[in-house]
Amino acid sequence: GAGGSLVHGQVRALLMRFLYVDPVPSRGYGGTQSADSPANPVTFSAMSFGAAGHRHVVVAISYLSTSAISAVTIGGVSASQVVAVANGSIRSELWIAFVASETSGNVVVSGHDGAASARAMAVSIYSLYDIKPTPTGSGSDTTSTYDISLTESAAGVAIGCFGSLVNGATSTWTNLTEDVDGSIVILGTDFHYTMASADQLAAGTPTVSVTPSVAGTAAFVAAAWGT
C-alpha cells in the first residue's frame, strides 16, 4: 500500500546516502604559452581546456609588469582570481572559471603593462574535475625558502606558479610535479617561470615548495582544491 511505498522510498534514500561516494578530484595539464612584451590585452590562442565535464579551468600566470592583471577570460568566460603576489615587478597569480563544454579556446589577459619593453608573461592552463571552486588552501611567498603550507580536508588537487628574474635558473619542486620550466630573455636577463601540479595531495597541511638553482627576486603562489 501507500505506507509500504513510503517506507520503501525512505529506505532507498537512506541506502543511497550511505552508498554514494564523492568523486575523486583530478587535474590535467593543457600546456603553456609565453609572450615577450605582451600587448594589453594579450590573447593566448587555442589553449587546451581538456575533456568536457564538471570542469573548472585554472590559468597559472607568471609575468613581469609594474601593473597587476585586472581581468582574465577563459574561452570567453570571466575568471576569478584565486591568489596573487608581487615582488617588485615580478608577479605570479592563479585564476579560475567554470568552463563546462569547450575543449579549447582563447585565454585573454588584461591590465598589465601593454607592449612595454622589459616585460614578459607565461600562462599555463589546467583542467580540474569534480572540485569546488573555492580553494581549501592557498598562499604566496616571496622569501628565499619559497614554501607554502596548504590545507586539505581530504586528498585533492594543487597547482603552483613561480617566476623569477635571474639568468640560467632551473627549478626543483617538492610535493608537486613540474609541468613546465622555461625562460624568456628580457634585455639580456632571463625571466624564469615554472609551474607544477598534483593529484591527490595528502590530506592535512602539506607543504609545497620550489627550489630554483639560482637565487634571485621571485614570486610564488599555490592553491589546492577538493570536493
Disulfide bonds with the S-S distance in Angstrom:
none
